[in-house]
Amino acid sequence: MSSPEHSDEDASQPANDLEIRYAGTAEGIEAKLATEAGLDFVAIQAGQVRIRNPFKLVRNGIKLVYGAWQARSLMSSWKPDVLFVTGGYACAPVVVAAYRQNIPVMIYLPDLTPGLAVQRLSPYADQIAVSFPEVCQFFPNKAIVTGYPLRPELRKRSCSKADARAKFDLDPDQPTVLIFGGSRGARSINIATANILPQLLEFAQVIHITGTLDWSVSQERAADLPPEQSKRYRPFPYLHDDMATAFNAADLAVARAGAATLGEFPAVGLPAILVPLPISGGHQQPNADYLTERGAAVTIADADMPEKLWPTIHDLLTHPEKLVSMSQASLSLAQPDAANRIASALIALASKRSRH
């Protein structure tokens, strides 16, 4: 980010000479998304080190050493005014390089508990932006509460429920369930969905984002559905630009409990059945607990899905007053100005450096 000509008082205003570069791994989804957004993308070598395979550990160690050299070169040649990171393998060498060159660093933690990378990198950060006040305890004197930043179409409801369903060629008056598990999919959710799909389609329309790994199987399953059920089922390998429309179309979501659920579901008041990923450091369980304890979601353990998924969906669909209560509870957690708060804090950090 280049030095913006703004004081702290007008940090909320956009900088006319703002320049942004995005550093990440070449094989990660960030490379594609940054390019599509028109950002200058810089590939950094990185690899996971919490693995048991000694050959992969050595290989990833070499990647990290090379990534550290790349990060140091990037910081020296470009001299950014501020660095903003959100975690991931590529962050470590970039954060350390920025710290050594006196470049202010802000880390954003979307989850309710910090992962190992954020814990290790927090001493190098000037500020740590968090989604909720409950997270501040992990970073005394550094945490600022910003909320979870959202894409523009989620910050302002882009269309009505009827219009959203029309875009998926669905009945505007029928209850609609959105099922998804991330860009690659969640196999256990897909399997559980396949087992209950006939019963579910008797009660509701389904938008099912299967992920790329299970897409071919889902296509075959959809082709075998009887015509009356087929017209109520919309499978997709992945949705990006239309994800906000899917949120608006749904009365209920079935999903993992990644950090995005803490911001995206409250933004549209979408009730959810959350199935935390039982690995990944256990970060998803606190996310699910947070929404469930506040009445915005119901949590099902991954191992319990075969028994509990259909009864839970059926109970909510046949008791619409529960969905209304969950939707209201979810909306009460929304923080639509999170992106502006983060941007203002970044500009303020950059401004402080430019004055020294």
C-alpha positions as CSV (number, residue, x, y, z in Angstrom):
1,M,0.0,0.0,0.0
2,S,1.5,3.4,-1.0
3,S,1.5,6.3,1.4
4,P,-2.0,7.9,1.3
5,E,-2.3,11.7,1.7
6,H,-4.8,11.6,4.6
7,S,-4.7,12.6,8.2
8,D,-6.2,10.5,11.0
9,E,-9.3,12.7,11.0
10,D,-10.2,11.8,7.4
11,A,-8.9,8.2,7.4
12,S,-12.4,6.9,6.6
13,Q,-12.2,8.6,3.2
14,P,-10.7,6.7,0.2
15,A,-7.1,7.5,-0.7
16,N,-6.7,8.8,-4.2
17,D,-3.2,7.3,-4.7
18,L,-3.9,4.0,-3.0
19,E,-1.8,1.1,-4.4
20,I,-2.4,-2.5,-3.3
21,R,-0.3,-5.6,-3.9
22,Y,-1.4,-9.0,-2.8
23,A,1.2,-11.6,-1.8
24,G,0.2,-15.3,-1.5
25,T,1.0,-18.7,-2.8
26,A,0.7,-19.3,-6.6
27,E,-1.3,-22.5,-6.1
28,G,-3.8,-20.9,-3.6
29,I,-7.2,-19.6,-4.5
30,E,-6.0,-16.1,-3.7
31,A,-4.0,-16.0,-6.9
32,K,-7.2,-16.3,-9.0
33,L,-9.3,-14.0,-6.8
34,A,-6.7,-11.2,-6.6
35,T,-6.2,-11.3,-10.4
36,E,-10.0,-11.1,-10.9
37,A,-10.2,-8.2,-8.6
38,G,-7.6,-6.3,-10.6
39,L,-4.9,-6.5,-7.9
40,D,-1.2,-6.9,-8.6
41,F,-0.4,-10.4,-7.3
42,V,3.0,-11.5,-6.0
43,A,3.7,-15.2,-5.5
44,I,5.5,-16.2,-2.4
45,Q,6.9,-19.7,-1.7
46,A,5.5,-21.2,1.5
47,G,4.5,-24.6,3.0
48,Q,3.0,-26.2,6.0
49,V,5.5,-27.2,8.7
50,R,3.1,-29.0,11.1
51,I,3.4,-32.3,9.2
52,R,4.9,-35.7,10.1
53,N,6.2,-36.7,6.6
54,P,9.9,-35.9,6.8
55,F,10.3,-35.5,3.1
56,K,7.5,-33.0,2.9
57,L,8.8,-31.2,6.0
58,V,12.2,-30.8,4.3
59,R,10.6,-29.6,1.1
60,N,8.4,-27.1,2.8
61,G,11.3,-25.9,4.9
62,I,13.2,-25.1,1.7
63,K,10.1,-23.3,0.4
64,L,9.9,-21.2,3.5
65,V,13.6,-20.2,3.3
66,Y,13.1,-19.2,-0.3
67,G,9.8,-17.4,0.6
68,A,11.7,-15.4,3.3
69,W,14.1,-14.2,0.6
70,Q,11.2,-13.3,-1.7
71,A,9.4,-11.4,1.1
72,R,12.5,-9.5,2.1
73,S,13.1,-8.5,-1.6
74,L,9.5,-7.4,-2.0
75,M,9.5,-5.3,1.1
76,S,12.9,-3.7,0.1
77,S,11.9,-2.9,-3.5
78,W,8.3,-1.8,-2.9
79,K,8.5,-0.2,0.6
80,P,4.8,-0.4,1.5
81,D,3.4,1.9,4.1
82,V,1.5,-0.9,5.8
83,L,1.1,-4.7,5.7
84,F,-2.3,-6.4,6.2
85,V,-2.3,-10.2,6.6
86,T,-5.0,-12.7,7.5
87,G,-3.1,-15.9,8.2
88,G,-1.9,-18.7,6.0
89,Y,1.5,-20.2,5.2
90,A,2.7,-17.2,3.1
91,C,2.1,-14.7,5.9
92,A,5.1,-15.7,8.1
93,P,8.0,-14.6,5.9
94,V,6.2,-11.5,4.7
95,V,5.3,-10.4,8.3
96,V,8.9,-11.0,9.6
97,A,10.3,-9.1,6.6
98,A,8.0,-6.1,7.1
99,Y,8.8,-6.0,10.9
100,R,12.5,-6.0,10.3
101,Q,12.1,-3.0,7.9
102,N,9.9,-1.1,10.3
103,I,6.8,-1.5,8.2
104,P,3.6,-1.4,10.3
105,V,1.7,-4.7,10.4
106,M,-1.9,-5.4,11.0
107,I,-3.1,-9.0,11.4
108,Y,-6.8,-9.8,10.9
109,L,-8.2,-12.8,12.9
110,P,-11.6,-13.8,11.6
111,D,-12.1,-16.8,14.0
112,L,-13.0,-16.7,17.7
113,T,-9.7,-18.5,18.6
114,P,-6.2,-17.7,17.2
115,G,-4.4,-20.4,15.2
116,L,-0.8,-21.2,15.7
117,A,0.3,-18.9,12.8
118,V,-1.5,-15.9,14.3
119,Q,-0.1,-16.7,17.8
120,R,3.4,-16.9,16.5
121,L,3.1,-13.7,14.4
122,S,1.3,-11.5,16.9
123,P,4.5,-10.2,18.5
124,Y,5.4,-8.7,15.1
125,A,2.1,-6.9,14.7
126,D,1.2,-3.3,15.6
127,Q,-2.5,-4.1,15.6
128,I,-4.6,-7.2,15.5
129,A,-8.1,-6.7,14.1
130,V,-10.7,-9.2,15.5
131,S,-14.4,-9.8,14.6
132,F,-15.7,-9.8,18.2
133,P,-14.9,-8.3,21.6
134,E,-14.5,-11.8,23.1
135,V,-11.3,-12.3,21.1
136,C,-9.5,-9.3,22.5
137,Q,-8.4,-11.3,25.6
138,F,-5.8,-13.1,23.4
139,F,-4.1,-9.9,22.4
140,P,-4.1,-7.3,25.2
141,N,-3.1,-3.8,24.1
142,K,-3.1,-4.8,20.4
143,A,-6.6,-6.0,19.5
144,I,-9.1,-3.7,17.8
145,V,-12.7,-4.9,17.2
146,T,-13.7,-4.4,13.6
147,G,-16.2,-7.1,12.7
148,Y,-16.0,-9.5,9.8
149,P,-15.5,-7.7,6.4
150,L,-18.1,-8.6,3.7
151,R,-18.4,-8.3,0.0
152,P,-20.5,-5.3,-1.1
153,E,-23.5,-7.3,-2.2
154,L,-23.8,-8.8,1.3
155,R,-23.4,-5.5,3.1
156,K,-26.5,-4.3,1.4
157,R,-29.1,-6.9,0.5
158,S,-28.8,-7.2,-3.2
159,C,-32.3,-8.7,-4.0
160,S,-35.5,-10.0,-2.4
161,K,-36.0,-13.6,-1.5
162,A,-38.4,-14.0,-4.4
163,D,-36.0,-12.4,-6.9
164,A,-33.1,-14.5,-5.6
165,R,-35.1,-17.7,-6.0
166,A,-36.1,-16.6,-9.5
167,K,-32.4,-16.4,-10.5
168,F,-32.1,-20.1,-9.6
169,D,-35.4,-20.9,-11.4
170,L,-37.0,-21.9,-8.1
171,D,-40.5,-21.4,-6.8
172,P,-40.6,-18.1,-4.9
173,D,-43.1,-19.5,-2.3
174,Q,-41.4,-22.8,-1.4
175,P,-39.0,-23.1,1.6
176,T,-35.4,-23.3,0.4
177,V,-32.4,-24.9,1.9
178,L,-28.8,-24.0,1.0
179,I,-26.2,-26.8,1.6
180,F,-22.5,-26.2,1.1
181,G,-19.0,-27.0,2.5
182,G,-16.5,-24.7,0.8
183,S,-14.9,-24.5,-2.6
184,R,-13.6,-28.1,-2.5
185,G,-16.7,-29.3,-0.7
186,A,-17.4,-31.3,2.5
187,R,-17.7,-35.0,1.8
188,S,-19.5,-35.9,5.0
189,I,-22.1,-33.2,4.4
190,N,-22.5,-34.3,0.8
191,I,-22.9,-38.0,1.8
192,A,-25.4,-37.1,4.5
193,T,-27.3,-34.9,2.0
194,A,-27.5,-37.7,-0.5
195,N,-29.0,-40.1,2.0
196,I,-31.8,-37.7,2.9
197,L,-32.3,-36.0,-0.4
198,P,-35.6,-37.8,-1.3
199,Q,-37.3,-36.8,2.0
200,L,-35.8,-33.3,1.9
201,L,-37.1,-32.6,-1.6
202,E,-40.6,-33.5,-0.5
203,F,-40.4,-30.5,1.9
204,A,-38.1,-28.0,0.3
205,Q,-36.1,-26.8,-2.6
206,V,-32.4,-27.3,-2.3
207,I,-29.4,-25.3,-3.6
208,H,-26.5,-27.7,-3.1
209,I,-22.9,-26.5,-3.6
210,T,-21.1,-29.8,-3.7
211,G,-17.6,-28.6,-4.1
212,T,-15.3,-29.7,-7.0
213,L,-14.3,-33.1,-5.5
214,D,-17.9,-34.5,-5.4
215,W,-19.3,-32.7,-8.4
216,S,-19.4,-35.6,-10.8
217,V,-21.1,-37.9,-8.3
218,S,-23.7,-35.2,-7.6
219,Q,-24.4,-34.8,-11.3
220,E,-25.2,-38.5,-11.6
221,R,-27.4,-38.3,-8.5
222,A,-29.3,-35.4,-9.8
223,A,-29.9,-37.2,-13.1
224,D,-31.5,-40.1,-11.3
225,L,-34.1,-37.9,-9.4
226,P,-37.7,-38.2,-10.5
227,P,-38.9,-35.1,-12.5
228,E,-40.9,-33.6,-9.6
229,Q,-37.9,-33.7,-7.3
230,S,-35.4,-32.7,-10.0
231,K,-37.1,-29.4,-10.5
232,R,-36.6,-28.6,-6.8
233,Y,-32.9,-29.5,-6.8
234,R,-30.1,-27.1,-7.9
235,P,-26.6,-28.6,-7.6
236,F,-23.4,-26.6,-8.4
237,P,-19.7,-27.4,-8.0
238,Y,-19.1,-23.9,-6.7
239,L,-20.6,-20.4,-6.6
240,H,-18.6,-17.3,-6.4
241,D,-20.4,-14.3,-7.9
242,D,-23.8,-15.8,-7.1
243,M,-23.1,-16.8,-3.5
244,A,-24.8,-13.7,-2.1
245,T,-27.9,-14.5,-4.2
246,A,-27.9,-18.1,-2.8
247,F,-27.8,-16.6,0.7
248,N,-30.7,-14.4,-0.1
249,A,-32.7,-17.2,-1.6
250,A,-32.4,-19.6,1.4
251,D,-34.5,-20.0,4.5
252,L,-31.9,-22.2,6.1
253,A,-28.3,-23.1,5.5
254,V,-26.4,-26.3,6.3
255,A,-22.7,-25.6,6.3
256,R,-19.3,-25.9,8.0
257,A,-18.4,-23.3,10.6
258,G,-15.6,-21.5,9.0
259,A,-14.9,-17.9,9.9
260,A,-17.0,-16.6,7.1
261,T,-20.2,-17.9,8.7
262,L,-19.6,-15.4,11.6
263,G,-20.0,-12.5,9.2
264,E,-22.0,-13.7,6.1
265,F,-24.9,-15.4,7.8
266,P,-25.6,-12.5,10.2
267,A,-25.4,-10.1,7.3
268,V,-28.5,-11.6,5.7
269,G,-30.0,-13.1,8.9
270,L,-29.7,-16.6,7.6
271,P,-30.4,-19.4,10.1
272,A,-28.0,-22.2,10.0
273,I,-27.3,-25.8,10.9
274,L,-23.5,-25.8,11.5
275,V,-21.3,-28.9,11.2
276,P,-17.9,-27.9,12.5
277,L,-14.9,-29.6,10.7
278,P,-13.6,-32.0,13.3
279,I,-10.0,-31.2,12.5
280,S,-8.2,-27.9,11.4
281,G,-7.1,-27.2,14.9
282,G,-10.6,-27.2,16.2
283,H,-11.2,-23.6,15.2
284,Q,-14.6,-24.2,13.8
285,Q,-16.2,-25.5,17.0
286,P,-15.9,-22.1,18.8
287,N,-17.4,-20.4,15.7
288,A,-20.4,-22.8,15.7
289,D,-20.8,-22.4,19.5
290,Y,-20.8,-18.6,19.2
291,L,-23.7,-18.6,16.8
292,T,-25.6,-21.4,18.5
293,E,-25.3,-19.9,22.0
294,R,-26.9,-16.7,20.7
295,G,-29.8,-18.5,19.0
296,A,-28.7,-18.0,15.4
297,A,-27.7,-21.6,14.6
298,V,-28.0,-25.2,15.6
299,T,-24.8,-27.3,15.8
300,I,-24.5,-30.9,14.8
301,A,-21.3,-32.9,15.3
302,D,-19.8,-34.3,12.1
303,A,-20.1,-37.9,13.4
304,D,-23.8,-37.3,14.3
305,M,-25.0,-36.2,10.9
306,P,-26.3,-39.5,9.6
307,E,-28.7,-39.6,12.6
308,K,-29.5,-35.9,13.2
309,L,-29.3,-34.0,10.0
310,W,-32.8,-34.9,8.6
311,P,-34.6,-34.6,12.0
312,T,-33.1,-31.2,12.6
313,I,-33.9,-29.9,9.1
314,H,-37.4,-31.3,9.3
315,D,-38.0,-29.8,12.7
316,L,-37.0,-26.3,11.6
317,L,-38.9,-26.4,8.3
318,T,-42.1,-27.5,10.0
319,H,-41.7,-24.9,12.7
320,P,-41.2,-21.6,10.8
321,E,-41.4,-19.6,14.0
322,K,-38.1,-21.1,15.0
323,L,-36.5,-20.0,11.7
324,V,-37.9,-16.5,12.3
325,S,-36.4,-16.4,15.8
326,M,-33.0,-17.6,14.5
327,S,-33.0,-15.1,11.7
328,Q,-33.6,-12.2,14.1
329,A,-30.9,-13.5,16.4
330,S,-28.5,-13.8,13.5
331,L,-29.3,-10.3,12.2
332,S,-28.6,-8.8,15.7
333,L,-24.9,-10.0,15.3
334,A,-24.4,-8.3,11.9
335,Q,-21.5,-5.7,11.6
336,P,-22.0,-4.2,8.2
337,D,-19.2,-1.5,8.6
338,A,-16.4,-4.0,9.3
339,A,-14.6,-3.4,6.0
340,N,-14.6,0.4,6.5
341,R,-13.3,0.0,10.0
342,I,-10.4,-2.2,8.8
343,A,-9.6,0.2,5.9
344,S,-9.7,3.2,8.3
345,A,-7.3,1.5,10.7
346,L,-4.9,0.6,7.9
347,I,-4.9,4.1,6.6
348,A,-4.2,5.4,10.1
349,L,-1.3,3.0,10.5
350,A,0.1,4.0,7.1
351,S,-0.2,7.7,8.0
352,K,1.7,7.3,11.2
353,R,4.6,5.8,9.4
354,S,4.6,8.5,6.7
355,R,5.0,11.1,9.5
356,H,8.1,9.5,11.0
